[in-house]
Amino acid sequence: MAEDTAAEHTSRLVALRRLDSADKTGRVITALGATLDAGESLTIAALARHAGVSRRFIYDHPELRAEAERRSAQVADRHAGATSANARVTVASLRADLANAKATNHRLNTELGSLRRRLGQQLGHDVLAGLDRATIDASAATGRLAEVEQALFETGEELSRRTEELDAARQINRELIGRLNRERH
């Protein structure tokens, strides 16, 4: 009887172990689907974490690893097909973007040339206006110089006249002093 009880007990443990293993396998398959549907990267560590099992459990069940690889490959194939279709659309959109960029570049270059011409014209007008002002200023300076030269000339003439008068007054003064000195002697 002890042997029967031990056999029963062992059978029961084996059955519980199988149920636990089936439960963990179901959780791994569910986690696998959720991980792939979420678009997350598939690693054994992430799959074990999501399923609440150890990595060792997944490594010990090669059918689970094979299922993970098979479903991961299917998702990769779907993504590759979508990427290929997107790449064709992307090439067309890139060509359109390139054409738009070229048109914008041409428009900006034309506008830049126009702005450079306008700037050159404005600078030319400013230089000519500056020359006109300089010419006017030079004319005014020339006129003022002529006035100053005339005033200088007139002042020089006045100085010469007064110097002559002073010399004449000194001469008269000498003659008078000379006459006074002779009369006293």
C-alpha positions, 0 to 999 in steps of 0.5 A: 500500500505504501507503494500505491500511495507513493505511485499515486502521489508521484502521478499527482505531482507529474499531473500538477507539473504538466498542468503548471507547464501547460499554464506557463506555455500558454502564458508564453504564447500569449506574451509572444503574441502581445509582444509581436503585436506591440511591435516590441523587439523579441528577446527571450529575456523580454518574452520571459519577463512578459510571461512571468516565467524564467528564461530557463523555462523557454530554453528548456522547451525548444517548441516554444523557441521555435514558435517564437522564431517562426512568428517573429519571422512572419512579422519580419516578412510582413514588415519587409513587404510594408517597408518595400511598399513604403520605400516605393512611395518614399522614392516618389515622394523624395523625387517630388521633394527634390523637384520642389527643392530645386524650384525653391532654390531657383526662386531664391537664387532669382530673388537674391540676384534681384536684391543684389542688383537693387542693393548695388543701385542703392549704393550707387545712388548713395555714392552719387548723393555723397559726391553731390554733397561733397561737390556742394561742400567743396564749392562752399569751401572754395567760396569760403576760402575765397572770402578768407583770402580776400579778408586776408588780403584786405587785412594785409593791405590795412597792415601795410597802410598802418605800418607806413603811417607808423613809420611816418609818425616815427619819422616825424617824431624823430625830426621833432625830437631832433629839433627840440634837442638843437634848440636847447643847445 
